[in-house]
Amino acid sequence: MPGRLEAKVVLVTGGSSGIGRAVAARSLAEGAAVVIAARRSDVGERTAAELRAAFDATGTAGGDVRFVAADVTSEDQVAALVDTTVRTFGRLDAAFNNAGDVVAPGPLPEIGTDDWHAELAVNLTGVFHCLVHEIPALRASGGGAIVNNASLGGVRGIPGLSAYVAAKHGVVGLTRSAALECAADGVRVNALVTGNVDTPLYRRLLGAAHDVDRADLDAPNPAGRVASPVEIAALVVHLFSDEAAFVTGAALPIDGGATAG
């Protein structure tokens, strides 16, 4: 239900599609100002315009959405992203660190060193860059919440995705350490263990076209289906809210039971 989100300003990296876009839309619907960040300006600007139009069509007050081009593998760009967010809206209250990719799939002995470093750069170092600059901004706002997208790869092995899994395990560890450091300042840091979700990346890994129905996508989990990004966004926004004020340092599964057994 809209109106539950206490955060005034929300930053979403990897916000132009999939889960990031859904989190931006949900935050906007609940009255937050939202900054979405992604590498491609054309896609990001189009997403911001579509979200703005959808929100304006509701006729409700509040909310604003902006796009800032940023590559999380560049600390300078992340620093500029957070600075632009604070200069534009005066504060930062919540962040969803969602930018990521699968760079080097395949058997471990076949992963080249350059691909290994590229995988860690986008999936782990990028989260590090975000935390380094988001945490001081949240402290300056009097506290807030960060959610990192760790995925199933953050807690279990996945054949053929060794580099990705190594990076995502690092995200879980980074999340827990950051949460311990920030708890006294009112800054909460949690990770999501997302399972099979209908995103462009998941479809790419399956080799599924964009027009394939979600019900027909492979869903190797006990629930027997692929989740909608909207379902994930609901949990993220809950973690942003004061209703989750006692939740920090957690790696929370939202995976259709995939890690239950």
Protein Blocks (a to p, Z undefined) as FASTA:
>chain_A
ZZkambfbdcdehklgcjllmmmmmmmmnopacddddfblmlmmmmmmmmmmmmmmnopg
ejidddddddfklmklmmmmmmmmmmmnopafbdcdfbdcdfbgcjfklpcfklmmmmmm
mmmmmmmmmmmmmmmmmmmnopacddddebjmlmpccehilmmmmmmmmmmmmmmmmmmm
mmmnopacddddddddddfklmmmnopafklcfklpccddfkopacdfklmmmmmmmmmp
mklmmgghiacddeehmmmZZ
